[in-house]
Amino acid sequence: GNSVTQMEGPVTLSEEAFLTINCTYTATGYPSLFWYVQYPGEGLQLLLKATKADDKGSNKGFEATYRKETTSFHLEKGSVQVSDSAVYFCACTGTASKLTFGTGTRLQVTL
Amino acid sequence: GAGVSQSPRYKVAKRGQDVALRCDPISGHVSLFWYQQALGQGPEFLTYFQNEAQLDKSGLPSDRFFAERPEGSVSTLKIQRTQQEDSAVYLCASTSRTNTEAFFGQGTRLTVV
């Protein structure tokens, strides 16, 4: 079956620092790739997605590029804010849109 | 409704009790998924419905877990004879027919004591 590996947290950054959260996947076929975010006390929200190789997903200053050759979908943001503090999950689809998630990376941004 | 709604938000059950968790998907969404999220882990797939048909239940951890969606809308996840290892957040998600984006509810946090 599919699997997703993402860097362990917590990641602690100062405001305006550059963020990278690594994600690699193992999947058959041509999965779609996602980053979901879970803010404290809230449900999972889709942050961005990419459906085919070389696509770049972007939202709220975050971006990630679907790299088939390295089976990666790393999340980046040029300048993080305190409000970005959350848990970030990388995921890929299998059959019928079933999602396989990584274990999550907690991001803490300080002033 | 505007989003996926789950109830209750929190449930404490004594070991051996049966529990029922409810999910109201976004109106008109055909597909419905249940996931289990243990503390500090990512969500793990439990089961999937397309309309009222349960097409995949490969993630259900034991025969104590049962899910239904009899009219193709609201779904119920039932856990019989709860055990401590069942303690987790149970997430429901729905997708429309043509969009692979899954919309998640806020989850039900089940604690078995």
Chai-1 contact restraints between the chains, C-beta under 6 A:
chainA,res_idxA,chainB,res_idxB,connection_type,confidence,min_distance_angstrom,max_distance_angstrom,comment,restraint_id
A,S32,B,T100,contact,1.0,0.0,6.0,A-B,restraint_1
A,G43,B,F104,contact,1.0,0.0,6.0,A-B,restraint_2
A,G43,B,G105,contact,1.0,0.0,6.0,A-B,restraint_3
A,G43,B,Q106,contact,1.0,0.0,6.0,A-B,restraint_4
A,L44,B,F104,contact,1.0,0.0,6.0,A-B,restraint_5
A,L46,B,E101,contact,1.0,0.0,6.0,A-B,restraint_6
A,F89,B,G42,contact,1.0,0.0,6.0,A-B,restraint_7
A,S97,B,T95,contact,1.0,0.0,6.0,A-B,restraint_8
A,S97,B,T100,contact,1.0,0.0,6.0,A-B,restraint_9
A,K98,B,F45,contact,1.0,0.0,6.0,A-B,restraint_10
A,K98,B,Y48,contact,1.0,0.0,6.0,A-B,restraint_11
A,F101,B,G42,contact,1.0,0.0,6.0,A-B,restraint_12
A,F101,B,P43,contact,1.0,0.0,6.0,A-B,restraint_13
A,G102,B,G42,contact,1.0,0.0,6.0,A-B,restraint_14
A,T103,B,Q41,contact,1.0,0.0,6.0,A-B,restraint_15
A,T103,B,G42,contact,1.0,0.0,6.0,A-B,restraint_16
A,G104,B,G42,contact,1.0,0.0,6.0,A-B,restraint_17
